[in-house]
Amino acid sequence: VQLQASGGGLVQSGGSLRLSCVASGFRLDYYAVGWFRQAPGKEREGVSCISSADNTTYYSHSVKGRFTLSRDNAKNTVYLQMNSLKPEDTAVYYCATPESPFTFRGFHAGAYRNWGQGTQVTVSS
């Protein structure tokens, strides 16, 4: 059971990146998926999450309207499309799933048990 996050990089303010979270060893569409980020010296914060029941997506206030979360079940992957990036979006981004399928935990990071390794996003001004 593993999550692999990728797609980070260095981009100028206003640019875009697409992060991927690929699952191996289990069906990702059975699980809610959360994206979290942690900047240096700051606490981990929830960015976006998607339910397993009906793929409803949720976004933090800071990214709403700029980020889009989606699934590709054929690829067992969740994507986080990030547009209009700002320097304050700079952080390590992590994807995560709860311990049990068909449960939804929103932005409560402590309720997620399976974490990817993180991918660095750096936005220059």
N, C-alpha and C positions, 0 to 999 in steps of 0.2 A: 504494500500500500504506500503509494508515494505521489507527491505533488511536485511538479517541476515548473517554476516560474521563470519566464524569460521575456526579452523584448525591451528591457531598459536600455538607457544610453544617455548621451549628452545631446541636448537640443536647445535651440535658442527660444527665448520667450515668444509665445505665440505659435510655436510649433506643435507637432503631434507625435505621439508614440502609441503603439498598440502592444499591450502586455498580454502574454499568453500564460495560461495555467493548465498544464497537461497532467492528467491523472493516469496512473498505471496501477494495475492490480485491483481496481474496483470501478464501478460505473459512476462517473461523476454526475450524471443526470439524476441519480438517486439522492444526491446530497445538495443541500444549500452550500453556496460558496461565498465567502467573504474576501474582500480585498482590504488590506490594512497597510498603513505606511508608518514609518518611523524616521523622523529627522533627527540629526545629532542633537543631543541634549533635551529632546522632547519625548513625551510618552507616545506609545503606539496609538494610532487613531484609526477608526473605521472610515473607509472611503466609499465603498459600494458593496452591496450584497445582492444575491439572487436566490429566490426560494426554489425548492425542488418541486413543490406542489403545482405551481402554475407559472413559474419563471417570472414572478413579479420582481422587479428591480427596485432598489432603494439606493439613495445617494446622500452623502453628507452635504450640508449646506454649502461647504466650500468648493465642491466640485459639480454640483447639480447644474445641468445645462452645458457642461463641458465634457464630462466623461459619460461613456455608454458601456454598459455591461451586457454581454450576450453569451449564449452557449452555441457550440457546434457539437451536437451529440455524436455525430459520425466520427468526429476526431477526439471525442472524450476530453474536450477542451472548453475552457471559458476564456473569453477575451475581454480586456478592459481597454477600450479605445479612449485615448486621452487627447483632447483637442484644446487649443487656446491655452497651452501650458504657461504657467507662471513660475517665477523663481521660488515662490513659497510652496510649490509642488515638489520641490527637491526632497528626496527621501529614498529609503529602501522600501520597496513595495513587496508585500507578502500576500499570497493567496492561502486560504485555509478552509477546511471543512469541519463540521461538527463530528463528534464521535459516532453518532447514529444517523442512519439515512432517514429521510422524510421528516426531519426536524428542522426548525428554523430558529436561529439565535440572533438575528439582527447584527448589531454592531458590538455585541458583548464579546470581546476578544477572549476572555477567560473561558467561554463556552465552546471555543473551537479547539479541537484536539489534534488535528492533522495539518501541519504547516509545511508550505514549500520553503525553499532556502532563501528566497528574497532576490530581488533584482533592483539594481541601483538606477534611479532616475535623477538626472541632474539637468536643471533648466537654468541657462545663463541669461543674464539681463542684457 
